[in-house]
Amino acid sequence: QTRSLHTTKHCEVGVACALSLARLSQSARRSAGGGMARPASQFCCGCSLTFGVVLILFLNLVQNLFYIITAFSNIVLKIPLVSSGYGLTAQTFTAAFCLLGLPFIFAGFWGALGKFEGHVRLYLGYMVVSFIVDACWLVTFLLTEDLCQQMPTVLQKHGSAFACGFLRIASTLLIAQVAIINVYFIYTVWSLCEDLNASGGGAGLPELLKSTKEAHSKRRYLAPHGDEYFGVAGAGFPVAYGAFASPGLGGGARIFNGSAHDTSYPPKFA
């Protein structure tokens, strides 16, 4: 039993060292190759990368469903909802792009929960394309529209200069904050992809360690009780096991391989 516990501990330490060396080698190759950023190990200073990616996927799913429902209500049902002031082309393109992103989001869920790198990288590509499309639309809006003309009439008549300046500063800060959050989300998803690439993905060594205690308990339960304390079979003379020491029985083999003992006559195993 003590030897099995020591073996289990050595296996755990060896697996941890192997994973650490694999991640260090991946980081070294990235640093030597292109000087890319180092992948994150946590999300929001304490949460796991898997939790962060699942949260990002959920927020993206809610966003896409919101735009699909609002566009369907504004265009098909003729019931004005949020963003009904945009043109028909803009609403149709937004709804189509969000509808196209649903398979990528579900693939991301599958990859994050099942530890599949390829599925998560599909969603990462969709995130990058979505960020580029949003950035292009935002730049076009800022170049063609004037925020000061969309102020309420009361502010335009009284203190329009102050309100216009405050509105421009607030919109700039809001755009910068949203862009930083989107870049951080992309960085988190990319970090999970790199982590799955370093650890091999799928059911790897960490998942195998989860069943070590269960396998050890099962081995102890199925083992003959006499051997646990006195070491009867095939041990030679004398026998010493843990804290117990006995002269033993001179070695030998178990009857019926130690798994069954038939006391009836004639024996069934004859």
N, C-alpha and C positions, 0 to 999 in steps of 0.2 A: 504493500500500500504506500509506504513512504517513498519507495523507488518510483512508483507511478506518479505521485504528486510532484516529485522532483523533475521527472520527465516532462510532465505537463507544463511546469513553470519554465523549463528550458525551451520548450517549443514556443511558448508565448513570447519569451524574450527574443528568440531567433526570428519569429515572424515580424515583431516590431522593428527589429534591426534591419530586416530585409526591406520592409516598406520604407523605412527612413532612408536607406541607401538608394532605393529606386527613385524616391522623390528628389534626393540630392543630385543624383545623376541627371534626372530630367531638367532640374534647375540649372545645372552646370552646362548642359548642352544648349539650353535656351540662351544663357548668358554669353556663351562662346559664339553661338550662331548669329543671333540678330539683336541681342541686347533687349529682349522683350521684358515687360513688367513681370514681377514675381507674382504667382497666383496667391490669392487670399486663402487663408486656412479657416476663417470664421466669417459669419455674416452679422453685421451690426454689433461687433465687439462682444461675442459670446454665443451666438446661435450657430448651428451647423450650416454648412453650405447646402445640404439637401433641404433643410427647412427654409432657407432663404430662397432657393430656386422654386420650391413649391409655392411659397408666398408670392413670388413674382409672377408665376404662372397663373395663380388665382386672380391677382389684380388685373393682369392682362386679359384673362377670360371675361371678367366683369366688364372691363372697358369695351371689349369687342361686342359683347352682347348688348351693351347699352347703345352703341352706335347702330347696330343692326336693328334693334327694336325701334329706336327713334326714326330711322330712315324708313322703315316699313310703315310706321304710323303716319309719317308726313307724306309719303309718296303714294302708298297703296290705299290706306284707310282714310286719307285726307283729314286726319286728326292732328292738329298742330301740337307738337311737343317741343322739347328743348332742341336748339339749333335748327329750328324751322325757317329761320331767316336766310340760311345759305341757299345757294342755287341748286337746281335739280342735278346738275352734273357733279357738283362737289359732294352732295349727299349720296348719290349713287356710287361714286368712286370710293367713298369712305366705307359704305356698307359692303361693297364687293371686296375691298381689301381686308376688312375685318372678317368677313365670311371665309375668305381664303386662308386666313391665319388660324382658324379653329383646328384644322388637322395638325398643324405644327404645335399648337398649344397642347393638344392631347398627346402628341408624340413626346413633348417635353415632360408631361406628367409621367408617362410610361418610363421614360429614360431616367428621370430623377428617382422614382420609387424603385425601379428595377435595376438601377446601376448600369444602364446602357449608354455608353458614350455617344454612339452615333445618333441616337434619338435626341439627346440633349444638344448636340451640335446642329441638328436640323432647326431646332427652335432658336439657337443662337444666331443662325443665318437670318431667320425671319425677324429677330429683334434688330439686327443691324440694318436690314432693309427698311423696316418700319421707322427706325430712328432717322435714316437718311430722307425718307419721304416726309416725315414731320418737319425736319429741318428745312427742306426745300419749300414746303408750304409756308413756314413761318417767315423765311426770308422774303418770299414773294409778297406776303401780307404786309410786312414792314416797309417794303419798297413801294407798294402801290396804294396803301391806305394810310390815313392820318388819324392817329388816336385822338387828337384834340377835337376833331370834327364829330366824334361819337360821344362827346360829353353831354350830360343833361342840359336842358335849356337854362335852368337856374344857374348852373355853374358858368355857362357861357356869358351870361349877362353880368354876373357879379364874381369878380376874382377869377377870370378866365385864364390869366397868365400863370397864377399860382397853381390852379387846378391842372392846367396843361402840363406844367413842369413836374408836378407831383405824379400825375398819371404816367408820364414817360419814365420817370425814375422807378416807380413801382412796377411797371410792366417789364422794364429791363431786369430788375432784381428777380421777378417771378420767372422770366424766361431762363435766366442763368441758373436758378435753383432747380427748375424742372430738367434742364439739360444735364446738370450734375447728377441728379437722381437717376436719370436714364442711363448715363454712362456708368454709374456705379452698379446698376442692375445688370448691364451687359458684362461688366467686369466680374460680377459674382457668378453669372452663368458660365463664362469662360473659365473661371477658376475651378468650378465643378467639373468641367470637361477635362481640364488638365489633371485634376485629382483622379478622375476615373481612368485617364490614360496612364497615369503613373502606377496605379494599383491594379490595373488589368481589367477593371470593370466586371460586372456580373457577380456570381457567387465566388468570391475569392477567399484569401486566407483569413481575413477578419471574420467572415461568416463561419468558417470552419472552427474557429476558436470558441464560438458560442456554445457548441455542443460538447466541449471537452469534459466539463463537469458531469453532464448527463451520461456520457459514455463511461466515465470513470465509476459513477454510482451504479450503472448497469452492470459493469464488470464485477464490482464487489458483490452485487446482489446475486449474480449467477454463479459466482465461485463457490466451491464446497467450503463449508464453515470450518472444517477441521484444518484445512491448509492455511487458513487465515492466521491461525495462532501457532500451529505446530509444524507445518510444512511437511506433509507426509510423503507425497508422491515424488519419486524420481529425484530426491534431493541428496541422496548419499548419506553417509554416517560420519560424524554426528550432524544434527540439524540445528541451525540457529536462525531465527527469524525475528527481527526487530528486538523487542525487549524479552522475548521468550527464547529459551534455550533448552533443548531436550536431546536425549541420545538418539531419537528417531527410531525408525523401525527397520533400518537397514536398506532403505531404498526400495525400488520396485516400481510397478505400474498400477494404476487404478483398475478396478474391476469394471468392465463395460465402459471404459474410457471416462469413468467418473460421472457419467450423465444419467445412468439408470441402474437401478438395483432390483432385480426380480427375485422375490422370495418364494414364488410358487413352484410346485413340482408337477410335472416336468417344466423346466424353464421355457418361457416363450421365445427367448433369444437363442435357444440351442439350435 
